[in-house]
Amino acid sequence: MSKSGSDPSLRKILNLKDLSGGKPPIPTGGIDHPSLPVFLLCFFITAISLEFFAELAESVDLIGRPFETLLNLLSLLIWGAAGIYVGLAIKEKPALRFALVAGSCLFVFSQVGSVLEDLIRFSGVAIPPATALAINIFEKGSRALGWGIFFIGLYLMVIELNHARNLLSFETEELRKEILRRRQTEAELRNKEDIYRQAIAQAEAVPYQRDYLTNSYTFLGEGIEKLTGYPSKEITPQTWEMEIVQETILDPEHEGRPIQEVLEDIRSGKINRWRDDCRIRTKQGETRWCTDSSIQILGEDGKPVGSVGILQDITEKKLAEEELKQRIEFERLVITISAEFLQVTSEQIDERIFNALRSVGEFAKVDRCFLYRFEEEGEFASITHEWDREGVAAIKEELRTVPTRDYSWLIRKISNGEVVQIRAQTGLPEEARNENPLLGEMRIGSFVFVPQILSGAVIGFIGFDTAEPDRAWPDHTVSLLRIIGQIFAYAQGRRANELAILSSKERYRTLFENSHDAIYMIERDGAILDVNPAFLDLFGYTREEVQNLDGFTIFASNEERVRFQTEIENEEALKDYEIVFRRKNGKRMDGLLTASVRRDGEGRIYAYQGIIRDITEKKKAEKSFRLIVEGTSGTTGEAFFSSLVRALAGVIGVRYALVAELVEPEGKSSRKLKSLAWWSGKSFGEPVTIELEETAFEEALERGLLYIPKGVHQRYPRSGLMDRLEIQCYMGIRLTDAAGTPIGLLSVFDGKGLDMDPRTAENLLRIFAARASAELSRIQSETTRLELERQMFESQKIESLGVLAGGIAHDFNNLLTSILGNVCLAEYDLEEDSPLQSYLKNIELATQRAADLAQQMLAYSGRSKFVVEQLQINDILEEVEELLAVALPKNVVFQKDLAPDLPLLDGDATQLRQVFMNLIINAGESIGNKGGKVLTTTRRVMFDEAYPDEVVNRDEIKVGPYLEVKIADTGCGMDEETRSKIFDPFFTTKFTGRGLGLAAVLGIIRGHHGGIGVHSVVGEGTIFTILLPVSQKTAPKKLEQSPLKPTSEGRGLILIVDDEESVQSIASKILERAGYDILVAGDGFEGLQIFQARQEEIDLVLLDLNMP
């Protein structure tokens, strides 16, 4: 059995294919004789032939009985030989083989006995009975045994055939499973192929395959055009290597080897895999980077015949690496320069500055890098250090020291702490005209200057320049200049201090002894070399005690000492290093340490020296501030500001703290501060209003932040609050809204100096100011919202009253029309001398007065009907003056200042006379019994955003040319409350019955699309301003009036359209009495129907225009 359990002979018979190779299997056991079928066929034919001839001979008795017996013997021998042959051919079945061979032999032997018996009998020899019996027994026994063995063999063969059939079924099932496995494997391979393709596409990678024999690409991914700009058909290995690739960076594994040597190893197959970065130039001229990852394809001889690989775009990665490299180089440069200036001596500073200028200039790739310093109180700027790139001329001698007044624009910006950067000379503003010749003469295309600030003052500036006309100055370049400039400033300041100290040893000792900061020098083993009195006071020791004191006992714990020694010996210098100390009394103290090491002649550290500041209170203040902020976070309004100023005064350690809102009632010149809350030491002060002019508050508002350490009330003698409280120290910061507009001020002040470090106080003030600004902005926004709601309510109220007044006036006019018509009819029917005529006249006068009142109501609503014509405003005012000549009191002088040649306006003369008469009469009455004057002026103005905002209905009028009429009096004036109500209907300051006057004026002005404004000061008088739009029409030519011709009376058909029956009735009666025919319609729709039906007959239509 084979390892698979199958019979190879069956495989051979069934012609099964081996699954591994597809060829018929080689037999390994069983029947293994290639000529077996041929021999069996020959045996079969021979045996059948012999039996056939024996039977034939017996039937015809041709050859006799002995020969027939001989033929039968031969036939048996052949059948036995066939069985023996088959049995011997079976290799791996010994039982079956034995059964076939033994059975065949016994079968032959059994037949041989019978044949011998026949031959003996035929020969005539007598066979003894015993011999015959023995032969018979042998024959029958051999036959029985032979058949038994033969059947046993057949049974074994059946078993083997059944086993072979089972094996065949098993191998068929295995074959089916193998086919299914192959199909599943193929599907998985296809899925993986799709996944790989999608992954490559997602990664924007470009796969390729290159054939070395044809030196061409047999496959090139679709993304190659996006990467290079070239279509794939234009790219060959030659164009890729000679035109597209500009630079190749080898894999780090091969870094340092010649590239040709690496390429030769690739071609020869020594290198099977490789990866390199390529800088390529696209078809459009752009520079990009990609990674080429490849693997060799080997031929049958083991030599490379091609390669497959992937190109990956790494442009953004390269740019990021370059940016990171720049930043690392930037930081390294800053750290290097900073380290060089930590331990620099006075003699080394100039050399170090020049080296630093060269380093930063080469790093920034500029033409010049220079340092200017202000001298003689800022009158001059002199160059102190300069580095010039090779081939670039140095700054001219006459420009090495220049008066600052000649470069006012540049110096002003630098003095304000601003960075000045110009990308091109043409970018200079007009006010920098003095700088233009300088830049042109020095061939400067672009420059950047950064101020040097030391102790809050600008001491000079550091700059770059280049001949490039459009050089951009990125943020990191400006930052580099700022940092280096400050390092130089500190170094130069330190040198100045050192020189000053070295000039007098006594002076140095005095400074050491009188310093408020604790100064110490301690040996590396802890022995104290020297300390100043401030150190003794800070830690509570005497001079004698520190002589035998271990210097490390001032640290709060051994861990703190180890941390200090580790840091300072690694860094060699510490600045503003926070550490915890312990005083003599055992109390812990938060300290701020600035220290450095001292080295001996061999460079070994032998001592530490430094300055210690107590920041315990600062730490407590910061903690208190956090708690205070948490405490005030839930409050708003007055409670918030009260908590804020009280907390601020306590945190900074001053007596007074003030938060105030900026109010500008009459423009900038009259700005004031109105306190929201202020703390006066032990309690909250009463609300105050502060005049800003010539005060520290005004300067703080202008600067944004102001700190005056002493002499405040002497510096601002006009500041009443500061002078009264004898304030010496002041710090204030401007409060702004989200748009940066000043809205208030937060200040702290005291009669003594600040105990806290000014920088700490400034930072705290900024934090408090941010919270105060947010709350004040919120309050102002809420106030503005409420005011807008109030104005909208007032506008809606006035509009509602206008609608109401218009409706009432319309209905009232209809009633008056009926009354007046009936009066006219009664007068017509009565005799002229009737005593009732006088009563009717009274009714007519009263009705007319009521009609005038109705007209005022319509005017207020803006719905009165105007007779519009082109008018000259000065003519109307002249007419009003004549009408009012006797109406004004004798103590009132009426004056005019009318501009000549004013343009015309479109308006109703009657309505405008009513407006001016109303205003002038009010002006005269406001003067009262005392003497005064009323002045009327006219002029042409342009109304726009710049026009004063005192116009009441400003939002209703359009931008454009207007005629302005001002009526000013020197009367009693009005307060704000009265002025806000004068245009309300039925509001009056005079006797009852005059309440629609100014409301009607407003309505008439609105009807003329104009505006009205009022300005009044109590005790000084009032000015009313009327704006009327200039006419856009051309002036009409004056035509001669032809004489009127009399018309026929009592003829014609008149259509009356009115929805009031009383008006219809009275109008019909009057016209019918005059002889006219009358048609009446009750509404507009009915009127149209009648007019369309009889329009040829109708001569006149009387229509109520206010009818719905």
Secondary structure, DSSP 8 states (H G I E B T S, - for coil): --TT---HHHHHHHT---TTTSS-----SSB--TTHHHHHHHHHHHHHHHHHHHHHHHHHTSS-HHHHHHHHHHHHHHHHHHHHHHHHHBSS-HHHHHHHHHHHHHHHHHHHHHHHHHHHHHHT----HHHHHHHHHHHHHHHHHHHHHHHHHHHHHHHHHHHHHHHHHHHHHHHHHHHHHHHHHHHHHHHHHHHHHHHHHHTTEEEEEEETTTTEEEEE-TTHHHHHSS-GGG--HHHIIIIIEEEEE--GGGTTS-HHHHHHHHHHTS--EEEEEEEEE-TTS-EEEEEEEEEEEE-TTSSEEEEEEEEEE-HHHHHHHHHHHHHHHHHHHHHHHHHHHHS--GGGHHHHHHHHHHHHHHHHT-SEEEEEEEETTTTEEEEEEEEE-TT-----GGGSEEEGGGGHHHHHHHHTT--EEESSGGGS-GGGTTHHHHHHHTT--EEEEEEEEETTEEEEEEEEEES-TT----HHHHHHHHHHHHHHHHHHHHHHHHHHHHT-HHHHHHHHHH-SSEEEEEETTSBEEEE-HHHHHHHT--HHHHHT-BGGGGBSSHHHHHHHHHHHHHHSEEEEEEEEEE-TTS-EEEEEEEEEEEE-TTS-EEEEEEEEEE-HHHHHHHHHHHHHHHHHTT--HHHHHHHHHHHHHHHHT-SEEEEEEEE-TTSGGG-EEEEEEEEESSSB----EEE-TTSHHHHHHHHSEEEE-S-HHHH-TT-HHHHHHT--EEEEEEEE-TT--EEEEEEEEESS--SS-HHHHHHHHHHHHHHHHHHHHHHHHHHHHHHHHHHHHHHHHHHHHHHHHHHHHHHHHHHHHHHHHHHHHHHHHS-TT-THHHHHHHHHHHHHHHHHHHHHHHHHHT------EEE-HHHHHHHHHHHTTTTS-TTEEEEEEE-SS---EEE-HHHHHHHHHHHHHHHHHHHTTS-EEEEEEEEEEEESTTS-TTBTTGGGS-SEEEEEEEEEE-S----HHHHTTTTSTT--SSSTT-TTHHHHHHHHHHHTT-EEEEEEETTTEEEEEEEEEB--S---------------SS-SEEEEE-S-HHHHHHHHHHHHHTT-EEEEESSHHHHHHHHHHHTTTEEEEEE-TT--
